[in-house]
Amino acid sequence: MDKRLSLLQKILNGDIFSTQRVAQHYSLLALIGVYIFISILMGFTSEWQYVRIGALKKELHDARNEELTISSELVNSTRQSAVARSLKEQGSTLREANTPIIVIK
């Protein structure tokens, strides 16, 4: 029990880093620290990219909906009846042809 208490005391005081056995492995401890730092950094980066992908998917969905709305409005405004009504409202003298189109071969 006393041995465990003295080890805990060395860890809390920082005396464990002054022992010869730990001093031989400073470079290994530094390398482990760098790997831990890189691992945490990569986790934050991947989480940020995941959030960005979600925002871009929402933006793409909104753009597709807008494109569908605009294309349906364009289809409705270019129908023959809509064009004829628009010309009539503007007071144009153009009328629809009553004779069928003749194809010349």
C-alpha positions in Angstrom: 0.0 0.0 0.0 2.8 2.4 0.9 4.5 1.6 -2.5 1.4 2.6 -4.4 1.0 5.8 -2.4 4.6 6.7 -3.1 4.2 6.1 -6.8 1.0 8.2 -6.8 2.9 10.9 -4.9 5.7 10.9 -7.5 3.2 11.2 -10.4 1.4 14.1 -8.8 4.6 15.9 -7.8 6.2 15.4 -11.2 9.2 13.5 -9.7 8.5 10.6 -12.0 9.9 12.5 -15.0 13.2 13.0 -13.2 13.9 9.3 -12.9 16.5 7.7 -15.1 14.2 5.2 -16.7 11.7 7.8 -17.9 14.5 10.2 -18.9 15.7 7.7 -21.4 12.3 7.7 -23.2 11.6 11.4 -23.6 11.8 11.3 -27.3 9.3 8.4 -27.4 6.9 10.3 -25.1 7.2 13.4 -27.3 6.4 11.3 -30.4 3.4 9.8 -28.6 2.3 13.3 -27.7 2.6 14.4 -31.3 0.6 11.4 -32.5 -2.1 12.2 -30.0 -2.2 15.8 -31.1 -2.4 14.9 -34.8 -5.2 12.3 -34.1 -7.3 15.0 -32.2 -6.7 17.5 -35.0 -7.8 15.0 -37.7 -10.9 14.2 -35.7 -11.8 17.9 -35.6 -11.1 18.3 -39.3 -13.2 15.4 -40.3 -16.1 16.6 -38.1 -15.8 20.1 -39.8 -15.9 18.5 -43.2 -18.9 16.4 -42.3 -20.8 19.6 -41.2 -19.7 21.3 -44.4 -21.0 18.4 -46.5 -24.3 18.6 -44.8 -24.6 22.3 -45.5 -23.6 21.8 -49.2 -26.2 19.0 -49.5 -28.9 21.4 -48.2 -27.8 24.1 -50.6 -27.9 21.6 -53.5 -31.4 20.5 -52.5 -32.6 24.1 -52.4 -30.9 24.9 -55.8 -32.6 21.8 -57.4 -36.0 22.9 -56.0 -35.5 26.4 -57.4 -34.5 25.0 -60.8 -37.6 22.9 -60.9 -39.8 25.9 -60.1 -38.2 28.1 -62.7 -38.4 25.4 -65.4 -42.1 24.7 -64.7 -42.8 28.5 -64.9 -40.9 28.6 -68.2 -42.8 25.7 -69.6 -46.1 27.3 -68.6 -45.2 30.7 -70.0 -44.1 29.3 -73.4 -47.2 27.2 -74.1 -49.1 28.3 -77.2 -52.2 29.3 -75.3 -50.1 31.4 -72.9 -48.2 33.1 -75.7 -51.5 33.8 -77.5 -53.1 35.3 -74.4 -50.0 37.4 -73.8 -50.1 38.8 -77.3 -53.8 39.5 -77.0 -53.2 41.4 -73.7 -50.5 43.5 -75.4 -52.9 44.4 -78.3 -51.0 42.6 -81.0 -52.7 41.9 -84.3 -51.1 38.5 -84.7 -53.4 35.5 -84.7 -53.1 31.7 -84.8 -52.9 30.2 -88.3 -56.1 28.2 -89.3 -54.4 26.4 -92.1 -52.1 23.5 -91.4 -48.4 23.7 -92.0 -47.2 22.4 -95.4 -44.0 20.4 -95.4 -42.0 20.7 -98.6 -39.8 17.7 -99.3 
